[in-house]
Amino acid sequence: MTGLRSFKHIGFFLIFVFGFVAIGSAAEKDAERYAPVYTEPLTSRSLKDPLSALLELPFRLIKYPMDKGLIFTENHRLDKKTLWVYERMVEKGFTPLLGGSETTLIPYYGGEFNLMAIAKQKEKYPDFIATATIMHGPTAFFLVGSEVGAQRIAGTGLHAGGLFQYHMREKEPFYGIGPKTSRGEGTSFKMETTQLTANAGYNFSPSIDLSGAFTYRNVNITNREHDGKGDITKIFANEVIPGLNGERLLSYEAALSRDTRDSRDQASKGSYQKFLFKYTDGTDHSSARYFTYLVDMAKYFQIASPRRVLVPRFFMEYNQQIDGGTVPFFEMAKLGSSGTFPTRSQTARAFVYNRFYAEGAMLLNLEYRYTVMQYKDFKLNTALFVDEGQVFSDFGKIAMKYFKTSYGVGFYLSYAKTTLLAFSVAHGNEGTQFYIDNKIAF
């Protein structure tokens, strides 16, 4: 009954969105056909779409200071000046990096160095890649890496490269394996990963790419106590946690991706699909041996105008043990948090980061976005969303009662299709979660 109730939530959400949008879409269709971009702040008017009016209501209360802020920014050209400084930095070879962290309110910071631009060789060798990256999230993580490679080799779609990376995660949460774990028994661990990757692929078109990669990873796990939480080996002493002492892993993967979105960060149309297959084998005396299958896809539907976008997304990952092998727990599929770092935990916004671990995960996200304001390159979107997902050990263990539901609202401020601030709040059966970031999950 719990699972059936979860899917009813999605049904009611769809009826709610389509019903209210349909009321106003016919009357507003001609007026909004070309997604208006205003040269002056929006004037107040009564929207005919009840859902859009509801989403706009909170911003009517702060419309005056918002208008004044936009006018001040425009009069002093603060947006243009900031963009000019940023573009000059990138042109000289330095791209600043800043964003939210999953495990702390303190944002991370860092930068990417384009070594070809710094050496003033970018114009002479435009298809060569040589970068170095460093990022630090206080009390959360540290990352340093370097990538070299080439694109459009011999004037074709062929590309190849190599990557070195050291990544230290200070406090990775862990609550056990499976859909029936308790948040109250959670702890954390420290993980250090050294990675070497060689990759190659072919771009069949600007939107379609087929690539393969060979990767070696040395993963060290440190079990320790912190913030009043116990040692992971003691809390889960009665459970078998594969990979708890770290692993050395070799993996071979192939991925096919297609992306027709009009923007990677603030898409309003198009779609993306990614299909991945990977074989991972542990070295030395490791028991790790498994296949990974991954599907990730989303479609962006404009409803009556570009101001209204409905986004359904489907994600599934399954790690299949082979020849009596195991899947290290840190390599398992994970659900929880906003999902802006999808390689570590997928979007289930009413649950904390890394809340659920298992060999497999299935997830459906449904989000309705409405542009309540657009002033030149500035845009403010509000969103209503539902997330439905569960983790499982194998496909035979998927059960309706294990689906976890999140629902909530988000506010996304962007400039030139780049997210400046994303705030969202989600509620589920484990409470309410708040997120502040500078990017959105999909």
N, C-alpha and C positions, 0 to 999 in steps of 0.2 A: 504493500500500500504506500510505503514511503517513496519508492521509485515512481509509482504511478502519479503520486501527488507532485513529484518533481517535474515530470513531463507536462502535467497540467499547467504548471507555472509558465512553461514556454508557450503553451497554447494560448493561455490568457494574455500573455505578453504580446503575441502576434495579433490577436484579435483587437487588443487595446490600441496598438500602434496603427494597424491598417484602418480600423474603424474611425478613429479620430482624425487621422490624416486624410481619409477619403472625404470627410465632411467639408474640409476647406480646400482640398487640392483642386477641385474643378473650377472654383471661382478664382483661385489665385494662380492658376496654371499659366495664363497668358502674361500676367504681370511678372512672374518669376522665371520665365522661360530661359533667360540667359544669366541666371545667378548674379543679381545686381551687385556691383561694387560701388559704394557711395563715396563721393568726394567731400561730403559733410557728414557729421554724426547723424545716426538715424533719428528721425522725429517720431514721437509716440503715435501709435495708431493701433486700433483694435484689430487683432489678428482673427481671421475667420476659422482657422484651424485650432480647435480647443487644446489639443496636445501641445502644439507649438506655443500657444498662449501661456499654457501652464509652465513650460520650460523657460519662457521669457520672463515670467513674473518676478523672480528674484532680482533680475537685472534692471527692471524698471525702478526698483527702490534705490539703486546706486547709479542710475543712468547719468545724473548730473555730474558727479565727480569723474565718472568714466569719460564723459564727453570732454570735460575740461582737461583731463590728462592727455587725451588724444590730440586735442587742439594745441596744447603746450608742446607735445612731442613733435607735431607737424610744424609749428611755427619756428621751433629751434632746430628742426631737422635732426633730432636726436637719433631717429631710426636710421637715416641715411648715413650719418656720421659713424654710428656704431658698425653698420654693415661695411662701410668703407675701411675702417680699421681692421675688421675681421678679414676681409678679402685681401688686404695688403699683407697681413700676417700669413695667410695661407699661401699667397703668391711667393713670399720669401721662404716658405718651407716649414712653417709651424702652424698646426691646427690645435687650438685649445680644446680641451675636453672637460665637461662638467655635467654632473647628473646626480640623480638620487640613488641611494643604496638600498638594498633589500632588508638589511638587518639593523640599520641605524638611521636616525634622522639627519645625521651629518652627511652632506653630499660628498661625492668623490670628485677629484680633480686630477688633471694631468694634461698630456699633450701628445700629439703625433708629429714626428719630424720627418719631412720629406727630404731624404738625403740627396735626391737628384736635383731638387730645387735649390737646396742649400749650396750644392756644388756648382750651381748655375749650368746644369747639363740637361734640364728638363726639355727645353726647346730643341736641343740637338738630338736627344733620345726620348721622344715623347711616350714611347711604348714600354720603356723600362720602369720597373718599380723597385724602389729601395727605401724602406721606411723603418723607423724605430719608434716604439710606443712605450710610454710609462704612465701608469695611473695609480692613484692611492686613495683608498677610502678609509679614513681614520677609524680604527677599531673594527674594520670590516675586511679589507683586502688590500693586497699590493700586487701589481702586475707590471712586468717589463717584457718586451718582446721586439723582434725584428723580422721583417719580411722582405724577400727579394724575388723578383720574377720579371716576366715580360708578357705583354698583351699583343694581340694582332700579329703574331709571329709570321713572318714572310707574307704579310698582307692578308692573312686569313683570319678566321675566328679562333685559331689555336692560342691557348694561353698556358703558362706553366709558372711554377714558383716554389718557394720554400719558406718555412716559418719556424722560428725558434721562440719559445715563450716560457717564462717562469711565472707561476700564478700561486699566490698564497692566500687562502681563505681563512680568516682568523677565527670565526665563530659560525660554522655551518650547522643549522638546527637539524635535529634528528628526533623523530617521535616513534620510531619503530617501522616495521614493514607490514603493508597490507591496509585494507580499508577500515579495519576495526580498531585502530590504534587510538590511544588517549593523548590529548594534548598535555594533560597534567603530568605525564611521564616523560616529557621531552627533556633533552639535553643537547649538547653540541660537541663538535670536534673541530680540530684544526687540520686543514688539508693543504699540502704543498704539492704542486704539479709542475714537472718539467717536461716540456713537449717539443718534439721535432716532427715536422710534417713536410712531405713532398707532395705536390699536387699538380695536376694537369687537366685540361678540359678543352671543350670546343663550344664557342658561341655560334649557334646556327642562325641567330638573329639577335637584335637588341633585347628581345624578351625571352629567348629560349637558350638554356645552357645545359650541357652534359659534362660532368666533371668526375674525377676520381682522385683519391688521396690515400697515401700510406703514412701512418702516424705511429710514433713510439712515445709512450708516456710513462714516466716514473712518478708514482703517486705515493706520498708518505702521509700516514694518518697518525695524529697525536691525540691520545685520549687524555682528557684532563677535566678538572673541575673549574667552574667560573660562575660568577654572578649567583651563587647559591645553588647551582645545579651540579648534580653528581657526575662521576666518571661514567662514560658511556658503557664501558665494559662491566661495571657493577650494576647499573640500572637494567641492562639487558643481558644479564649473566645467564638467564635461563633460555635465551634465544640464540639461534645460529645466525650470525650477521656476517655474510661472506665479504671478504675484503677489508676486515676491520684492522688488519695489520699493514694495509697498503698493498699496492700491486705494481708490477711492471707489465705493461700491456702493449701489444702490437695490433693495429687495426687496419683493415683495408676496406674502403668504402667507395660507393658509386652513388651519385645523386643527379637527378633530373629536375630542373626547375623552370618554371614559366612565370613571368611577371609582366602584366600589362597595366598596372596601376599608374595613375597620372601623378602620383607622389608616393614615395616610400613611407613618409611620416604622416601626411594628412591626406590620404587618398579619398576621393569622392566618386571614382568610377574605376572600372577594370576589375582585375582579379589576380590572384597568385596561387600557384600550386607547387608543392615540393614533394618529391618521392625519394626516399633514401634507403639504401641497403648497406649494411656494414657487417663484416666478420671481425670479431675480436678474439685474440688468443693471448693468454698469459704466458710469460717467460719463466725460466728457472723452474721452481716447484709450484707455481701458481696453478690453481684449479679453474681459473677463469677461462671460459670458452663458450661463446654465444653469438647468435645472429641478432642484428637489430633491424627492425622494419619501422619506417616512419612515414607518415602521411600528414601534410599540413596544407590546408587550402582555405581560401576566403574569397567572397564575392561582394562587390560594393554596388548596391542597387540605388539609383537615384529615384526617389518617389515624387513625381510631378515636377520637381525642380532640383537643381544641384544643392539647394539649401537643406534638403532632407535626404539622408543617406541611411539605408538599412544594410547592416553588415552581418551576415552569418559566417561563422568560421568553424571548421571541423579539424580536430587534431587527434591523431592516434599514434602511439608508440608501443612496440612490443619487443622485448628482449628475450629471445628463445634460447634456453640452455641446450647445448649439444654435447654428445659423447660423455654424458655424466658431468659436464662442466657446471660452473656457477656464474652468476652475474654479481659482480661487486656492488655493494649497496649504494655507493656513491655514483655508480653508473646507471642506476635504475631510473625509470620514468618518475617524475615528481609533479605534484600539483600544489598550488598555493601561491598567494600574493598576486601582484598586478600583471606579472608575466612580461615585464619590460626587459627581463634577462631570460629569455625562453630556453637557452641552453642549460639553465639550472633549475627552473621551476616554471611550470605552465600556468596560464591565467585562470585562477579560481579565486576571485577577489575577496570573498568573505572569510578566507582562511589564510593563516600566516604562511610566510615563505617556507617552502619545503615541508608543508604539513603532511603530505601523504607520499610514501615511497612504495614502489612495487615494480615487478618485472614489466607490467604493462599499464597504460593509461589511455582513457578515452575521454574526449572533451568536446563540448559544443558551446560556443560563445555566440550570443545574439545581441547586437547593439544597434540602437537607433540614435542617430546624431542629427541635430538641428542647429543651423547657423542662426544665432540670435542677433549677431551684429557682424558686419563687415565694413571696415573703414580703410579704403585703399588696400595695403598689403596686410593689415591686421584683421584677424578673424577670431571670433569667439563662438565655439560650439558647446552645446550642452548635449548630454547623452543619457539614455536609459539603457540598462543592460541586464542580461541574465546569463549566468554561467552554470552549465550542468556538466559534471564530470565524475569519474571514479577511477581508482586504480585496481589492478587485478593481477593475480599470479599467472593465470592462463585464461584463454577465451572461454573455457568451460566454467570458470568461476565468476563470470560477469553476471551480476544480479541487479534487478531494478532497485532493491532496497539499499544498495551501496552508493547510489548516485548522490552527490553532494551539490546543493543549490546555493548560488550567490545571486543577489539582485541589488541594484543600486543605481546611483546617478554619478555622472562625471562632468567636469567643466574643463575645456581645452582651449587655451589661448595660444594662437600661432601667429607668426609673421613670415610672409612669403613661403607658406606651406612648410614651415619649420616650427615645431612645438616649442614654445617658450615656457609654458607652465601648464601642467596637467594635475588637476585635483579630482579625486574620486572617493566616494564612500560606498561601502558594500556591507550587506547584512546577510547572515546565514545562521545556522543552528549553533554555531560556536561564538556568536557575538558579532560585533561591528568592527570593520577595519577601515582606516583612512590612509590615503596615499597622496604624496606630493612628489612630482617628478617633472622632467622636461622632455618626456617622450611618452607615446602611447603604445600599447602592446601590439596592435594590428590595425 
